[in-house]
Amino acid sequence: MPERKLSEMRIGEQGRIKALDLASPEKLFEMGFLPGSRVRIKQIAPLGDPLHVVVEGYDIALRKEEAEWVSVELENENIAYT
């Protein structure tokens, strides 16, 4: 499966978090960004920042800079989850 940074994904794309590229990702861990978790891009602000993402069913606004730290293995776009 292709891999991409969360910040590079388009609206509707989804996948599983593969890794966090950060020395101390406590903030992202606390928000549910754990390896293996499903993530989907729900919306992107008009100027590209922030991103509205869904992680395991939870809606989260994430700055593009923070989304750079998340590597995602893309999945089929037709997988449905809330």
C-alpha positions, 0 to 999 in steps of 0.5 A: 500500500502507498504511504504518505504524510497526513499533511499531503493527503486529500479530502476523503483519503484514509488509511492507517497510521504507520508511524509518528516522525517526532522525538516526543509525540505525547500531544498526538498520542493523547489525541489518539494518533497511535500506530495502527489507528484509522485516520481520514481527511474530512475537510481542509481549510481554504488556506490549507491549515488546519486539517479536519481529520477523523481518527477512530471516529473522533473529529480533530482539528490538526495544524498542517505542521503537526500533520507532517509528523504522521505517516499514513499507509493509505487504504481503499477510499471506499472503507466506511467508518465514523 
